[in-house]
Amino acid sequence: MVETMDELIAKVQGQLYRLQDLAEATSGIRAQETSPDGAVTVTVDGSGALIGLEFTTAVSTLSPADFERVLVQTAQAAAHRAFGERAELVTAYNRTGT
């Protein structure tokens, strides 16, 4: 329980700083995955948005359908990793409580 206005202000400021720290940490997430054959490397941010895409010469051996499959699977794996990192940050934030 908060007894004074100063305590209330301090508590709210502490929560605000924690929330700002969470936002910074979340915006700094970068997840990268490379396909098993090494043909495709995908980098995504904490929202799963594509921020990097690299190909090796191994893509030349893939059919269009295989290329599409490898690209999508690799992007999904990168996004899954990013979402996992984001979930860990949010869970830690919630654990520390108010």
Residue, then its C-alpha position, 0 to 999 in steps of 0.5 A: m500500500v502506498e502511504t504518501m504521494d511521493e511513494l506513489i510517484a516513485k512507484v509509478q516512475g519505477q514501473l515506467y522505467r521497467l516498461q521502457d526497459l522492456a520496450e528497448a529490450t524487445s526492439g533489440i531482438r534479432a533472430q537469425e536462422t539458416s536453412p539446413d542446406g545452408a542456401v538461405t539465411v533469414t534475419v527477423d526482428g522481435s516482431g518477426a519482420l524480415i530485416g535480412l535475407e541472404f542466399t548462397t550459391a546452393v539456391s541454384t540447385l533448388s527447384p522453384a518449389d523447393f526454394e519457396r519451401v526452404l525460404v518459408q520454413t527458414a523464415q518461420a524458424a527465425a520468427h519462432r525464435a524471435f517470438g520465443e525471445r520476446a516471450e521470455l522478456v515479457t515473462a521476466y517483466n511480469r515476474t518482477g511484478t509491480 
